[in-house]
């Protein structure tokens, strides 16, 4: 029986190969997109699940409600008391992300940015696959390294790396272990691990590390049954007994599996990749949309063509075929088509996966070696078969044979209504995606072209760790390729240094302790970065007192509620006292996701000595060469690293651009699938009305009349889709734009543009078939039996 069903299904599919080709193409496109999206979603939702005790691992989080601070950092001295006094904690370990390790090999320098210091309990909590070496030998010496397999191969090729050394500054570090790279969905993507004891080798470093500064991430493995709130309260008590508790610091615990979606941190080490659950939800809906849109094509075309199979069903029933047998026959056809689409899908996923990895910047493992991938594929296949098969099978197997053979209409009004409803649903999804794409692209364009309050063009930054800043700066300015040089302690693109509680001014209510960003910059910073003063002046190299004076931004002036006149008022900040000499116009020193914060600028303590060099037009290469020469002369033991401010700016919105590109790609797929279905329905409608078209042409109807006649119903459906999609898209895009402190307005023009674009696409798709029918020979059409 089943063999007969398969033979009949194959014969039917071949007979209707044009329609089924559209079905299979649409299904394959939808299933390919859905599987890729679900792979990405699965990767996001399973972060850090691979650790054996992931459900019992937590990280300490510091909360300071008075100043609304939330930090992932905690002091190192907490580790000892937690380990010895809290029975609910089975193990405790700490990590300090490094700023990078620079290996000195011969005359060359190689910088590994993804480095971290870990203590001796790290591998008892977190799982690593050791290829060579072991944790014991790693912790035997503070000057040891663990490398990932890829990093080891980069430096040692095929040689055994164990015991070989890499020099950092003047110290040789021995390779004690090689581990596999952590999975793509791991929060700990470090290529180099160094024992935390290395930071304790000098008395000065040890004193700093053992102070109650927030330098570490501390992770706990909790015993089964232990209460998290009691443990967090005990840690808070340890802190309050050892430090000044006037700020009301409170500790809490966050589960390891939730860290990836932690988005409320006041500042972060950037060592862990964070994401938003809302993004995962958006793509979950998008994946379902694409699969449903693809399945709608099948349902629509199958029900539309039901009348063509009515006599077949009637004869089968008369000769004894039962309803169950017919239902199974049509389900078999649906499964056959879905399987063909799935074969194409597997091939497409294999071909597209490398590009998808690059697009998402996620190193997914080969999907078809993962049982989870096959589970996704199996669920997708069953879903597609169910959506595609059940209703058409019930419809086709439910025909009354005598009515069919008498020529009665087999399609009921509710079936036609359902088909139109599915077309509306299909285009509603597509229009929402079109509008979403327009809004996202416009917002990113707004971000790129909004004046941030400074000029980042043709400026690169280079760090030269030498105290002779005046001499180096003078020599840089002697270069004809360099237009300006300024020194600061961090980039204007992202000012991350902040302080709470140390700012004081005349008339200050001491209970008000705002969080203030701070920047150290020299006297040429204003000119080089092309900032604008609101009032007063910038720092002057000829005024020694300016080393103690301050420049505020406009937001700080408003927040502090300073009395007039502002200039000349005394101010105290970080144990230094001076006067306010100027107010600089607000500029964006973070992404447009965040509101401009109060900023205090000083002319001292540059710290890292970052030189910001503005080049003359067309002279960038020469300016870089000059900077390289000076950096090599004054810091020969350090590599020459530079970054352009344009690149730093683009990195602020890297994640947004990825999301934008993904939505653009999948929106295009959704529109393509919708158009395939509309194309096939238009072709079928034109075929059904071929005699009517012939009669109308004989009676004088023109080609535009015929095209309008055949397109009218489809245009009405698309217009209805626009009416439904517009408020939904407006709500969704309003919520998305709320992620930006500064964003475009949702104007009517955006929704009109989205609706018109969808309408033009639909009209073009339908018109291709309408034109073909309108220009056919009416005499030939009227001869059709």
N, C-alpha and C positions, 0 to 999 in steps of 0.2 A: 504493500500500500504506500509506504513512504517513498519507495523508489518511483512509483507512478506519480506521486506528488512532485518529486524533484524533476522528473522528465517534463511534466506539464508546466512547471514553473519556468524551466529553462526555455521551453518552446514559446511560452507567453512573453517572457522577457525579450527574447530575440525578435519576436514579431513586433513588439512595441519598443524597438531598440532606441529610437530617437528620444522618446519620452523618458525611458529608463536611463539613458545616458545622462540626461539632465538630472534625474533623481540621484544617480550614483555620484555625479560630480558635485552636486550640492551637498549630499550627505558626507562625502569624503572631505570636502572643504570644512564643513561644520565640525565633523568629528576630529579632524586634524587640529583645528584651532582649539577645540574643547580639551583635547588631550594635552596639548602644550600648556594651555592655561592651568589645567588641573595639576600638571607636573610642577608648575611654579607655585601654585597654592599649597600643594602637599609639602614642597620644600620649605615654605614659610611656616606652615603650621606644625612642622615636626622638628623645629630647631632644638638642638641639644638632647633630643630623645634617645640618642644612641648610647648615652652613658648608662651603665647598668642600674645605678641608683638615682636616676634623674628626678624621680618623684620626691626624693628626700633631700635634694640639694637646694640651698637657698643662699642668696647674697644679702649682706647687710646694706641697708639704705639709710642715709642720714636725712632727717626732716627737721627743718627749722621753721615752724609755723609763723613766728613773728615777722620774719623777713621773706617768707615764702620761698625758701631754698629747699631743693631736693637734690642730694648728691649721691653718686654711686660709690664714693670714697669714704674711707674710715682710717683711723690712726693704727699704725702697726702695734703699739703697746696693748691694744685690746686683745690681741691673739692669745697671749699667755693666760690672762685671767679667764677668758672664755674656755680655754682648753682644760684648765684645772678646777674651775668652780661651777661649771654648768653641766650637770649630769645629763641633761636632755640633748647635749651636743655630742655626737659620736666622733666627729673629726672636724678640724678647722684648718683652713689653709688661706694663703694670701697671694696676691698677684699685684705687681706694679708694671703697667705697660711702659716700655722704654720709648725714648724718642728716636731710637734707631741705633744700629751698630754699624760702624764703618770699619771694614776689614782692609788692612794695609798689606797688599801682596806685591812684593817687588816695588816697582815705581807706580803702581796703580792703586786706586781706591775703589772699593765697592761698598755701597750703603744698603743695608737690609733694614727697611723701615718697620717691618712687623716683628718686633722683638719684645720680650717680656722677662721680668725677674719673677721666679717662683720659689716658694719655700719647700722644705723637705716633705710636707704632707700633700703636695699638689697631686701626685700620681696615685695617692690612696683614695682620692675623691673623684678624679677625672680620668677617663679612659683614653689611653694612647696605645697604638699598635707599634711596638718596638720591632724594627727590622734588625738592628744591631745595637749592642750595648744594653744598659739597664739603668734604672733610676739610682741604684746604689752607688755605682761608679760616678754618676753625674754629681751627686751631692758630696762625694769624698773630697772634692777640691772646689773652692769658690771660683777658680778660673777654669771652669768647664763649660761646654756648650752641648746642647742638643739641637740638631738640625733636622729639618724635614728632608725627605728623600730627594726632592727636586733641588733644594738648596745645596745639599751635599754633592749632588751630581754636577752642579754649576761650578763648584770650586775644585772638586777632586776627580771629576770624570768617572772612570770605571775603577779607580783605585779604592782600596779600603780606607775610609776616612777615620776610623776609630784610632785614636791616639795622635792623629795629625793635629797641627796647630794652625790657628788663625790669629793674627795680631790685631788687637783693638788698642789704639793709641800706642803705648809702649809695653803693653802686657800681652803675652802669648796665652791664648786660651786653647785647651785641648778638647777635641771632639770626643765626647763620652757616650753619645748615643745618636742613632738615626731612627726617626719615626715616620710613619706614613702621614701624608697630609690629612688633616682632619676633614670630615665630610663638608660638602658645600653648605650644609645647614648647621654648622657649628659656630658658636659665638666666639670661639677662640681660634682665630686664624693667624697664628704666630709661626714664623719660619725659623726663628732662633729663640731658644730658651736659655736663660742664664740663672745660676743659683742666686737666691736672694742674699746669701752670705757674701756675695761679691760686693754688695753695697756697704758691708760692715767692715771692710778691710782697713779703712783708715778711721782714726778716732773722730775726725770731724764729720765724716759721713755717718758714722754710727750714732753720734750724738743727734744729728738731724733726723735720721730715720727713726730713732727711738723717742723723738718728741711727739707731742700729740697733734701732729699735722695730718691733714687728710690726704694721704699719698697712696693709699692701697685700696684694692678691692678685696674684701674678706668674704670667703665662702664657707658655709657650714653644711655638714651632713647631719641631719636631725634624726634622732632615734625614733622608731615607731611609737606612736602614742604621746609623744612630747607635745606640749602646747606651745605654739609659735608665739602667742602674745606674751606668755610668761618669759620666754627666752629673750624676746625683744626688750621687755621691761628690765630684765636683769642686765642686759648690755647697756641700756640707757643709764642704769644705776652705776655701773662701772665707770662710765664716761663722766657722770656728774661728780663722782667722788674724787676724780683725778684732774678735772679741768674746771674752768670758770663756766658755771651753768646758767649765767644770766640770760643767754640767748634762748634757753628753753629747747636745746637740742634733743630730739627724740629719734630713736632707732626703730626701724621696722625691718621685716624680712620679705624679700620678693623671691618667688619660686624661679628656679633656673629656667624653666620652660616659658616663663613670662617675660624674661629679660629682653628678648628680641623685640617685643612690642611695648617696651618702656619708652614713653615719649614725654614724660613730665619732668625730666631731669633739668635742673637749672644750668648745669654744665656737665660735660662728659669728656672722657679721655679720648673718645673717637676710636678706641681700640675695638669696640663692639659695634657691629652693624645693627642699627635699629630700623624698624619698619612700623607702619600704621595698620592696625586691624581694619580700619575703614578701607584701605587699599585692597586688602585681601577680600573683603566683602564685595567691593566693586567688581573685582575680577571673577569672583564666584558667580555673581549675577551675570557677568558678561559671558562666561563659559556656558551657563545654562541658556542664555539668550541665543547663542550661536547654534547650540544643539537643537533647540526648539525651532528656530527659524529654518534650519535644514530639514527637520522632520515635517514642518508645515508644508513644504513643497511636495513631499511624497503624498501626504494626506489629501491635499488639494487636487493634485493631478489624478490620483487614484479615484477619488469620488467624482471628479469631473468626467472621467472616462468610464464611469460605472455603466452608463447607458449603452456603451459599445459592447459590454460583456453581458448585458442583460439576457440576450437570447441564449448565450452559452450556459448561464446559470439555470435558466428555465429548462433547457433540454436536459442538463445534468440532473435536475431534480425529478423530471418526469421519468427518467430511466433508472431512478432509484437512489441518487446521491442524497445523503442526509445533510442536514444543516451543519452538523459537527464536522462531517467530512469536508464540506465546502469551506468552512471556517479554517480548518487545518490547512487546506490547499492555499488559501490566501495568506495565512500566516507564514507558510513555507516560502511563498514568493517574497514576502517582506523580509524574511530572514536571509534569503538568497541575495537580495539586493543589498541588504545591510552588510552581509559578509563580503560581498564584492567591494563595497565602499570601504570596509575595514581593511581589506588587503591593500587598497590604494593608500589608505590612511597610514598604515604601518610604514609603507615605503616613503610616504611624504614626511612623516615624523623623523625617520632616519636621516633623510636628506636635509631637512630644515633644522635639525637640532643644533648643529654647530653655529648656524646664524642666530638661532634663538638664545644660545648661551652668550654669544657676544652682545646681543641686544639687551639681555637682562643682567649681564655681568654676573651670572651665576654658573658655576661649573657643575651642572647637573651630571650625575653619573650616567653611563650608557643605560637608557631606560629599560630596554628589553631584557636586561639581566636582573632586573629588580622585580620581585613578585608583586610589589605594590602597583607597578606600572601595568602589569597584566590584570590586576584587579580593577584598575581604572578602565582599561580597555574592555574588560568583560562587562562591567557596569554600563559603560557607554553603549556597547553592542546591544545589551538587553533593553536599555532605555530606548534606543533608536528603533529596535524591532517592535517594542510595545507601542510606542507612539505612532509608528508607521503602520502597524499591522492591525491592531485591535479594532479601531472604528471602521476602517475600510473593509475589513473582513466581516464584521457584523453587518455592515450595510449591504455588501455584495451577496453574502450568504442568506440574507433575509428577504430577497425578492420573492414575490408570489408568482410561480411559473405561468399560471393561466393569464394573469394580467399582463405579463411580459409578452406572451405569444399572441395576445389580442392586440398588442401595440399600445397598451396604456402607458402613461408616463411612469417611469420607475423612480425618478428623482423627486423627492418630496420637498416642499418649501423649506422645511427646517434644515435639510441637507445643503441647499443652496445658500441659505442664511449662514450656516456654519462655515461654509467655504469662504464666503465673503468676510465673515468675522475673523477667520484665520489670516486672510490677506491683510486685514486691518491690523491685527496683532503683529504680524510680521513686519510691516512697514512702521508701526509704532516703535518697535525695538530699534529699527534702523534709523529712524529720525532722532530718537533720543541719543544714539551714538553719534550721529552727524552733528547735532547741536553741542554735545559734550566735546567733540573734537574741536569744533570752532572756538568754544570758550577756552579750552585748555591751550590751544595754539595762540590765541589772542593774549591770554594771561602771561604766557612765557615770553611773548613778544614784548609785552608791557614791562616785564622784569628786565629784559635785555636792554630796552631803550629808555627806561626811566632814568632821569638824571640822578645819580646817587649822591650828588653834592661834591664830587671830586672827579678828577680825570685819571682813569686807569690806563689809558692808551699809551703804548710805547714806554711802559715802566716795568722794569724787572727788579726783583729783590735778590740779594745775595748776602749771606751771613759770613762775616770775616771775624773770627774770634781773636781779636787783638785789641789791646787797650789804647793803641795809638790812633784813635778815631780821627783826630784833627788832621794828622799827617796823611792818612789814607784818603780821607775825603778831599783834601787839597790836591792830591795827585790824581784822583779821579776827575776832578773838575778841570784839570789841565788838559784833558783829552778833548779834542775838537768834536768828537762824536757824541759827547755827553752834554746835555743841556742843563741838567740839574741833579743834585745829590742831596738826600736827606737821610737822617738816621733815626730809627725808632726801635722799640722793643718788640713790636709785632706788626702784622700786616693790617692795613686799613680795611681790607676786605672782610676780616673777621677778627674783631677785637674781643678776645675771650677773657682777659684779666678783669676781675671784678672784686669789689670789696664792700663789706657791709659794716656799718657802725663806726668807722673811723673818721667820716666827714663831719666837720663841725663849722658853724658859721654864726655870725651875729644874729640873735633872735631865734636861734635854733631850739625847737622843742626836743630835748634829748631823748624823749620816748619814741621819736620818729627816727628810725634807723634804715633809710632806704638802701637798696642795693645799687651801687654805682660802678659803672665800667671805668677803667682807667687806662691811659695811654701815656707813654713817655716818648717825647719827640723833640727834635732839635729845632734851631731857629729857622732852618730852611724848609721845614716840613710843609708849612702853609703854601709856599710858592711852588715847591716841587709837585705836591699833590693837587694844587690849584683849588684849595679850600677858600671859602669866602667868610670874611668877618662880619658879624652883625653890629658890633660896637667894640671900641677899645682897640687893642693891638695884639700882635703875636709876640713871641719871645724875641729878645734882642741879644745877640752875642756880646755886645758891648755893655750890657747891664748885668753885673754879677748877681744882683739880688733876684734876677729872673729864675735862678736855680731853685728858688723857694716860692715863686709865684705860680699862679694857676690861670688856665684858660678853661672856661666851661662851655658846653654846648647849650643851645636854646632850651632843650628839654630839661636840663639840670636846673637852669634858672627858674623855670616854671615850677618844677617839682619842689625846689627848696623854698619857693615863695620869698625870694630875696627882696628886701626893701630897695627903693631907689635912693640915690644912684647906686647901681651895682658895682661899677668900677671903683676900685680903691677899698672895697670892703675887705676886712680881714677874714681869712679862712684857715682852718686847720685840717690837715689830711695826712694820715699815716705818720704821726709824730713830727710833722713838719708844719711850720706856720709861715704864711705869706699873705699876699693880697690877690684879689681877682683883677687881672690886667686886661682881660678881653673876653668877649663872648663870640664864639664861632657859630656860624649858621649850621643848623642840623644837617648831618650827612649820614648816610646809611653805612654803619660799620658792622652790619650783620645782614643776613638775607631778608628779603621782603616778607618772609613768613613772620618776622618779629617786628614789633614796634620799636622805634628809635628809643634807646634807653638813655638815662642821664650819663654824661661823660665828663670826667675831669682829666685834663691834659697837663702834664708837667714837663719841665725841661731838665730832667736829671734821671739818673739810674736807667740808662738805655737797656741794660741787661744783656740781651743776646746780640746787640750791635748789628742789626739788620740794616743794610744800606739799600735805599730805594733810589734807583738810577733811572732818570728820564733821558731817553736817547733822542738825538735829532732825527728828523725824518730821513729814512733810507740809510741810517748809520747804525742800526742795531747790531749787526755782525761785528763791526769794529768796536763798538762799546763793550760787547760781551768779551771780546778778545782782551781788551784793556783791563777789564775787571778780573778776568782769569789770571792775567799776569800778576796783578797786585795781590790777589788772593793766594797765589802760589808763593809769592815772595814773603808774605807776612804769616802765612799759615800753611807751611809746606807739608805738615803732617795731616792736613785735613783735605777732603775732596772739595772740588769746586762745584757747588750745587746752586742753581738759580731757578727762579720761577717767575713767569710773567703774571702780572696782576690780572690780566684778562683770563688766564687759565684758572687762577684761584677763584675769580668771580664765577666762571662757568661751573666750577666744581660745587658751588653752593646750591646749584639747581640741577645737579646731575641726576638725582633720583626723580625729580619732576619731569625731566626730559625723557627718561626711560619710560615712565608711566605714559607720558604723552605719545611717544612713538608706538608703544604697545597698543594703546587705545586706537591710534590712527590705523595701524595695520589691521586690527581685528574689526574695526568699523568698516574698512574697505571690504573685508571678507563677508561681513554681514550684508552689506549692500549688494555685493556680487551674488550671494545666495538668493537674496530677495528678488533680484532682477532675473535670475535664472527661472525662478518659479513664476514670476509675472510673464516672462517671455513665453514659457510653455503654456500657461493658461490663455494668453492672448492668441497663441497659435491654435489652440484647441477651439477657442470661441470663434475664431475666424473660420475654422474648418466646419464647425457646426452650422454657421450662418452663410455658408458659401452660396447656396441657391438664392437666399434672400439678397445677398450682395449682387448676384448676377441680375436678378429682376430689377433691383434699384438702379443698376447701371444702364440696363436697357431702357428704363423709364426716364433716364437723364441725370441720375445722380453723379456728381463729380467726385474725383479722388479725395479732395478735402472733406466732402460730405461723408464719404465712407469711413475715412480715418476718424473723424469726429464721432460717428456712430459707434465704432468699435472701441474707441478710447474712453467714451463718456463714463461708463460704469467704473472702470478702473481709476479714473481721475477722481471720481467721487469718493472711492474707498481711500485713496491716498490723502485727500483733503480731510476726511474723517480721522485718519491716522495722525495728521498734523495737529488737529484739535485736541486729541487725546495725549499726544506725546509732549506738547509744549508745556503744560503745567508740571508734568512729571520731570522733564528735563530742567525746568526752572528751579524746582525744589532741589534736585540732585546737584546742580551746578552751584546753587547758592551755598549748600553745605560744603562743597569742595573749596569754593573761594574763601570760606571762613578760615581755612588753614593759612591764608595770607593776611598779614596785617594791612597790606596795601594791595589793592586788586582793582581790576576793571569793573565798571558797572554792568549789570545785566540789562542791556537795552533791548528794545523791541526789535531793532535791526538784526540782532544775532538770531532770534527765533524766526524772523521773516526769511533771513538768508538760508537757515537750515531747512525750513519748509519749502522754499522755492527750489533749492538744490534737489531735495528729495522728489519734488513734483517733476522737475525737468528730467531727472533720471528715469522716473516711472513712465513719463510720456514718451521719452526716446525709446525705452524698451518696448512699450506696447506699439508704438508707431512703426517700428521695423516690421512687425507682423501685419499690422493694419495696412501698411503701404503695399506689402506683398499681395494681400487679398484684394485691395482696391484696384491694383493695376493688372490683375489677372483677366484672362479672356472670359467674358460673361457667357458666351455661347458654349464654351467648353465646360464651364461650371454647371450650366443648366442641364447638360447631358449626363451629369453624374447620377448614377443609380441610387 
